[in-house]
Amino acid sequence: MEDISNLIKEAKPLYFARKRRNNFIKGSLAVLFCVVMMNIFTMQSYTVYYSDDFLNELSDVTEGSVIADMGLPTDDYGLLMVV
């Protein structure tokens, strides 16, 4: 019985040191994984294409009514007038 007790006393510090090291490695990997995933999800490259189509449509609307250009009766706001 004394031999087993001596063996446990000898192995106890090694067991807890290994356990502490493994927990540290697992925690480090978890933090690294979180940082990598946050980097992947937050770094998106946005390409902005400037198109004149929107500006052309905007100028068409501000200059006059599309409905009036089609020849339909409109009111003062450029909306279709029901006759």
DSSP file (Angstrom, degrees, kcal/mol; ACC not computed):
  #  RESIDUE AA STRUCTURE BP1 BP2  ACC     N-H-->O    O-->H-N    N-H-->O    O-->H-N    TCO  KAPPA ALPHA  PHI   PSI    X-CA   Y-CA   Z-CA
    1    1 A M     >        0   0    0      0, 0.0     4,-2.0     0, 0.0     5,-0.1   0.000 360.0 360.0 360.0 -36.0    0.0    0.0    0.0
    2    2 A E  H  >  +     0   0    0      1,-0.2     4,-2.3     2,-0.2     5,-0.2   0.843 360.0  56.6 -67.1 -32.3    2.9    2.3    0.8
    3    3 A D  H  > S+     0   0    0      2,-0.2     4,-2.1     1,-0.2    -1,-0.2   0.900 107.6  47.7 -65.2 -40.4    4.3    1.8   -2.7
    4    4 A I  H  > S+     0   0    0      2,-0.2     4,-2.4     1,-0.2    -2,-0.2   0.893 110.6  52.1 -67.1 -39.3    1.1    3.0   -4.3
    5    5 A S  H  X S+     0   0    0     -4,-2.0     4,-2.2     1,-0.2    -2,-0.2   0.911 110.8  47.1 -63.9 -42.3    1.0    6.0   -2.0
    6    6 A N  H  X S+     0   0    0     -4,-2.3     4,-1.9     2,-0.2    -1,-0.2   0.883 111.1  52.2 -65.7 -38.3    4.6    6.9   -3.0
    7    7 A L  H  X S+     0   0    0     -4,-2.1     4,-2.2     2,-0.2    -2,-0.2   0.904 109.9  48.1 -65.1 -41.4    3.7    6.4   -6.6
    8    8 A I  H  X S+     0   0    0     -4,-2.4     4,-2.0     2,-0.2    -2,-0.2   0.905 110.6  51.5 -65.7 -41.2    0.7    8.7   -6.4
    9    9 A K  H  < S+     0   0    0     -4,-2.2    -1,-0.2     1,-0.2    -2,-0.2   0.863 112.8  46.5 -62.9 -35.5    2.8   11.4   -4.5
   10   10 A E  H  X S+     0   0    0     -4,-1.9     4,-0.5     1,-0.2    -1,-0.2   0.871 117.0  42.1 -74.0 -36.9    5.4   11.2   -7.3
   11   11 A A  H  X S+     0   0    0     -4,-2.2     4,-2.6     1,-0.2     5,-0.2   0.702  94.7  81.3 -85.2 -20.0    2.8   11.4  -10.2
   12   12 A K  H  X S+     0   0    0     -4,-2.0     4,-2.3     1,-0.2     5,-0.2   0.919  93.8  43.8 -57.4 -51.5    0.6   14.1   -8.7
   13   13 A P  H  > S+     0   0    0      0, 0.0     4,-2.2     0, 0.0    -1,-0.2   0.890 115.3  49.5 -63.6 -36.3    2.7   17.1   -9.7
   14   14 A L  H  X S+     0   0    0     -4,-0.5     4,-2.3     2,-0.2    -2,-0.2   0.898 110.5  50.9 -66.9 -39.3    3.3   15.7  -13.2
   15   15 A Y  H  X S+     0   0    0     -4,-2.6     4,-2.4     1,-0.2    -1,-0.2   0.938 113.6  43.3 -63.2 -47.6   -0.4   15.0  -13.6
   16   16 A F  H  X S+     0   0    0     -4,-2.3     4,-2.5     2,-0.2    -1,-0.2   0.844 112.7  52.8 -70.6 -32.3   -1.5   18.5  -12.6
   17   17 A A  H  X S+     0   0    0     -4,-2.2     4,-2.4    -5,-0.2    -1,-0.2   0.920 111.8  45.9 -66.4 -42.6    1.3   20.1  -14.7
   18   18 A R  H  X S+     0   0    0     -4,-2.3     4,-2.6     2,-0.2    -2,-0.2   0.905 113.3  49.8 -64.7 -41.4    0.2   18.2  -17.8
   19   19 A K  H  X S+     0   0    0     -4,-2.4     4,-2.3     2,-0.2    -2,-0.2   0.918 111.7  47.9 -63.5 -43.5   -3.5   19.1  -17.1
   20   20 A R  H  X S+     0   0    0     -4,-2.5     4,-2.2     2,-0.2    -2,-0.2   0.910 112.8  48.8 -63.2 -42.9   -2.6   22.8  -16.7
   21   21 A R  H  X S+     0   0    0     -4,-2.4     4,-2.4     2,-0.2    -2,-0.2   0.906 111.5  49.2 -64.7 -42.4   -0.5   22.7  -19.9
   22   22 A N  H  X S+     0   0    0     -4,-2.6     4,-2.5     2,-0.2    -2,-0.2   0.902 111.1  49.4 -65.4 -40.3   -3.3   21.0  -21.9
   23   23 A N  H  X S+     0   0    0     -4,-2.3     4,-2.5     2,-0.2    -1,-0.2   0.894 110.8  50.8 -64.7 -38.7   -5.9   23.5  -20.6
   24   24 A F  H  X S+     0   0    0     -4,-2.2     4,-2.4     2,-0.2    -2,-0.2   0.912 111.1  48.0 -64.3 -41.8   -3.6   26.4  -21.6
   25   25 A I  H  X S+     0   0    0     -4,-2.4     4,-2.4     2,-0.2    -2,-0.2   0.919 112.3  49.0 -65.1 -43.3   -3.2   24.9  -25.1
   26   26 A K  H  X S+     0   0    0     -4,-2.5     4,-2.1     1,-0.2    -2,-0.2   0.914 112.7  47.6 -63.1 -42.8   -6.9   24.4  -25.5
   27   27 A G  H  X S+     0   0    0     -4,-2.5     4,-2.4     2,-0.2    -1,-0.2   0.901 111.3  50.8 -64.5 -40.9   -7.7   27.9  -24.4
   28   28 A S  H  X S+     0   0    0     -4,-2.4     4,-2.5     1,-0.2    -2,-0.2   0.912 111.0  48.3 -63.5 -42.5   -5.0   29.4  -26.7
   29   29 A L  H  X S+     0   0    0     -4,-2.4     4,-2.6     2,-0.2    -1,-0.2   0.882 110.4  51.9 -65.9 -37.1   -6.4   27.5  -29.6
   30   30 A A  H  X S+     0   0    0     -4,-2.1     4,-2.3     2,-0.2    -2,-0.2   0.922 111.8  46.0 -64.6 -43.7  -10.0   28.6  -28.8
   31   31 A V  H  X S+     0   0    0     -4,-2.4     4,-2.4     2,-0.2    -2,-0.2   0.916 113.2  49.8 -65.0 -42.4   -8.9   32.3  -28.7
   32   32 A L  H  X S+     0   0    0     -4,-2.5     4,-2.5     1,-0.2    -2,-0.2   0.913 110.4  50.3 -62.0 -43.0   -6.9   31.9  -31.9
   33   33 A F  H  X S+     0   0    0     -4,-2.6     4,-2.6     2,-0.2    -1,-0.2   0.919 110.8  49.2 -61.2 -44.4   -9.9   30.3  -33.6
   34   34 A C  H  X S+     0   0    0     -4,-2.3     4,-2.5     1,-0.2    -2,-0.2   0.909 111.7  48.8 -62.6 -41.9  -12.2   33.2  -32.4
   35   35 A V  H  X S+     0   0    0     -4,-2.4     4,-2.1     2,-0.2    -2,-0.2   0.914 112.5  47.9 -64.9 -42.6   -9.7   35.8  -33.7
   36   36 A V  H  X S+     0   0    0     -4,-2.5     4,-2.3     2,-0.2    -2,-0.2   0.920 113.1  47.7 -65.1 -43.3   -9.4   34.1  -37.1
   37   37 A M  H  X S+     0   0    0     -4,-2.6     4,-2.6     2,-0.2     5,-0.2   0.903 111.5  49.9 -66.8 -40.1  -13.2   33.7  -37.5
   38   38 A M  H  X S+     0   0    0     -4,-2.5     4,-2.0     1,-0.2     5,-0.2   0.892 111.1  50.7 -63.6 -37.6  -13.8   37.4  -36.5
   39   39 A N  H  X S+     0   0    0     -4,-2.1     4,-1.8    -5,-0.2    -2,-0.2   0.901 111.3  47.8 -65.4 -40.9  -11.1   38.4  -39.0
   40   40 A I  H  < S+     0   0    0     -4,-2.3    -2,-0.2     1,-0.2    -1,-0.2   0.920 116.1  43.0 -66.2 -43.2  -12.8   36.3  -41.7
   41   41 A F  H  < S+     0   0    0     -4,-2.6    -2,-0.2     1,-0.2    -1,-0.2   0.775 119.1  41.9 -77.4 -25.9  -16.3   37.7  -41.0
   42   42 A T  H  < S+     0   0    0     -4,-2.0     2,-1.2    -5,-0.2    -1,-0.2   0.752  98.9  73.6 -94.9 -24.3  -15.3   41.3  -40.6
   43   43 A M     <  +     0   0    0     -4,-1.8     2,-0.5    -5,-0.2    -1,-0.2  -0.714  59.2 152.9 -94.7  92.1  -12.8   41.8  -43.4
   44   44 A Q        -     0   0    0     -2,-1.2     2,-0.7    -3,-0.1    -3,-0.0  -0.961  41.7-130.4-116.3 135.9  -14.9   41.8  -46.6
   45   45 A S        -     0   0    0     -2,-0.5     2,-0.5     2,-0.0    -2,-0.0  -0.750  21.9-159.4 -88.3 122.0  -13.7   43.6  -49.6
   46   46 A Y        -     0   0    0     -2,-0.7     2,-0.6     2,-0.0    -2,-0.0  -0.877   2.1-159.1-102.4 128.2  -16.3   45.9  -51.0
   47   47 A T        -     0   0    0     -2,-0.5     2,-0.6     2,-0.0    -2,-0.0  -0.936   7.5-156.2-108.3 122.0  -16.1   47.0  -54.5
   48   48 A V        -     0   0    0     -2,-0.6     2,-0.6     2,-0.0    -2,-0.0  -0.864   4.9-164.9-103.1 121.5  -18.0   50.2  -55.3
   49   49 A Y        -     0   0    0     -2,-0.6     2,-0.6     2,-0.0    -2,-0.0  -0.919  11.3-145.7-105.5 123.9  -19.0   50.7  -58.9
   50   50 A Y        -     0   0    0     -2,-0.6     2,-0.4     2,-0.0    -2,-0.0  -0.788  20.8-173.3 -90.6 122.7  -20.1   54.1  -59.8
   51   51 A S     >  -     0   0    0     -2,-0.6     4,-0.6     1,-0.1     3,-0.3  -0.926  26.9-151.7-119.2 141.1  -22.9   54.0  -62.4
   52   52 A D  H  > S+     0   0    0     -2,-0.4     4,-2.6     1,-0.2     5,-0.2   0.548  84.3  84.8 -84.3  -7.4  -24.4   56.9  -64.2
   53   53 A D  H  > S+     0   0    0      1,-0.2     4,-2.4     2,-0.2     5,-0.2   0.926  91.2  46.1 -61.4 -44.8  -27.7   55.1  -64.6
   54   54 A F  H  > S+     0   0    0     -3,-0.3     4,-2.6     1,-0.2    -1,-0.2   0.912 113.3  49.3 -64.9 -41.5  -28.9   56.1  -61.2
   55   55 A L  H  X S+     0   0    0     -4,-0.6     4,-2.3     2,-0.2    -1,-0.2   0.885 110.8  50.5 -65.8 -37.2  -27.9   59.7  -61.7
   56   56 A N  H  X S+     0   0    0     -4,-2.6     4,-2.0     2,-0.2    -2,-0.2   0.916 112.3  46.4 -65.6 -42.5  -29.6   59.8  -65.1
   57   57 A E  H  X S+     0   0    0     -4,-2.4     4,-2.0     2,-0.2    -2,-0.2   0.892 112.1  51.7 -66.0 -38.5  -32.8   58.4  -63.6
   58   58 A L  H  X S+     0   0    0     -4,-2.6     4,-2.2     1,-0.2    -2,-0.2   0.908 110.2  47.6 -64.9 -41.4  -32.6   60.9  -60.8
   59   59 A S  H  X S+     0   0    0     -4,-2.3     4,-2.1     1,-0.2    -1,-0.2   0.866 109.5  54.2 -69.3 -33.9  -32.2   63.8  -63.2
   60   60 A D  H  X S+     0   0    0     -4,-2.0     4,-1.5     2,-0.2    -1,-0.2   0.902 110.9  45.9 -63.3 -40.1  -35.1   62.5  -65.2
   61   61 A V  H  < S+     0   0    0     -4,-2.0    -2,-0.2     1,-0.2    -1,-0.2   0.897 114.6  46.3 -71.3 -40.0  -37.3   62.5  -62.2
   62   62 A T  H  < S+     0   0    0     -4,-2.2    -2,-0.2     1,-0.2    -1,-0.2   0.836 112.2  50.8 -73.7 -31.1  -36.2   65.9  -60.9
   63   63 A E  H  < S-     0   0    0     -4,-2.1     2,-0.3     1,-0.2    -1,-0.2   0.846 126.3 -35.5 -76.0 -32.7  -36.6   67.6  -64.3
   64   64 A G  S  < S-     0   0    0     -4,-1.5     2,-0.4    -5,-0.2    -1,-0.2  -0.974  71.5 -68.7-172.5-179.0  -40.1   66.4  -65.1
   65   65 A S     >  -     0   0    0     -2,-0.3     4,-1.9     1,-0.1     5,-0.1  -0.711  24.3-147.5 -92.7 138.0  -42.6   63.6  -64.7
   66   66 A V  H  > S+     0   0    0     -2,-0.4     4,-1.3     2,-0.2    -1,-0.1   0.873 103.6  53.1 -67.4 -37.1  -42.2   60.4  -66.6
   67   67 A I  H  4>S+     0   0    0     11,-0.4     5,-1.9     1,-0.2     4,-0.4   0.892 107.9  49.9 -66.6 -39.0  -45.9   60.1  -66.9
   68   68 A A  H >45S+     0   0    0      1,-0.2     3,-1.2    10,-0.2    -1,-0.2   0.875 106.5  55.9 -66.7 -36.1  -46.1   63.6  -68.4
   69   69 A D  H 3<5S+     0   0    0     -4,-1.9    -1,-0.2     1,-0.3    -2,-0.2   0.807 103.0  56.2 -64.9 -28.0  -43.4   62.6  -70.9
   70   70 A M  T 3<5S-     0   0    0     -4,-1.3    -1,-0.3    -3,-0.2    -2,-0.2   0.581 121.7-109.7 -78.7  -9.8  -45.6   59.7  -71.9
   71   71 A G  T < 5S+     0   0    0     -3,-1.2    -3,-0.2    -4,-0.4    -2,-0.1   0.586  72.5 136.1  95.0  10.6  -48.4   62.2  -72.7
   72   72 A L      < -     0   0    0     -5,-1.9    -1,-0.3     1,-0.1     2,-0.2  -0.605  63.9 -95.0 -90.0 153.9  -50.8   61.3  -69.8
   73   73 A P        -     0   0    0      0, 0.0     8,-2.5     0, 0.0     2,-0.3  -0.473  48.5-177.3 -70.4 134.7  -52.5   63.9  -67.7
   74   74 A T  B     -A   80   0A   0      6,-0.3     6,-0.2    -2,-0.2     2,-0.1  -0.878  19.4-129.5-128.6 161.0  -50.7   64.8  -64.5
   75   75 A D    >   -     0   0    0      4,-2.0     3,-1.3    -2,-0.3     6,-0.1  -0.181  50.3 -75.6 -93.7-166.0  -51.3   67.1  -61.5
   76   76 A D  T 3  S+     0   0    0      1,-0.3    -2,-0.0     2,-0.1    -1,-0.0   0.774 131.0  52.2 -66.1 -25.8  -48.9   69.7  -60.1
   77   77 A Y  T 3  S-     0   0    0      2,-0.1    -1,-0.3     3,-0.0     3,-0.1   0.485 118.0-107.1 -89.1  -2.9  -46.8   67.0  -58.4
   78   78 A G  S <  S+     0   0    0     -3,-1.3   -11,-0.4     1,-0.3   -10,-0.2   0.590  75.2 136.5  87.1  12.3  -46.3   65.0  -61.5
   79   79 A L        -     0   0    0      1,-0.1    -4,-2.0   -12,-0.1    -1,-0.3  -0.569  67.1 -87.5 -89.9 157.5  -48.7   62.2  -60.4
   80   80 A L  B     -A   74   0A   0     -6,-0.2     2,-0.5    -2,-0.2    -6,-0.3  -0.442  42.6-141.8 -65.6 128.2  -51.2   60.6  -62.7
   81   81 A M        -     0   0    0     -8,-2.5     2,-0.6    -2,-0.2    -1,-0.1  -0.813   7.5-136.0 -97.8 128.3  -54.5   62.6  -62.7
   82   82 A V              0   0    0     -2,-0.5    -8,-0.0     1,-0.1    -2,-0.0  -0.718 360.0 360.0 -84.0 124.5  -57.7   60.6  -62.8
   83   83 A V              0   0    0     -2,-0.6    -1,-0.1   -10,-0.0    -2,-0.0   0.424 360.0 360.0 -90.9 360.0  -60.1   62.3  -65.2
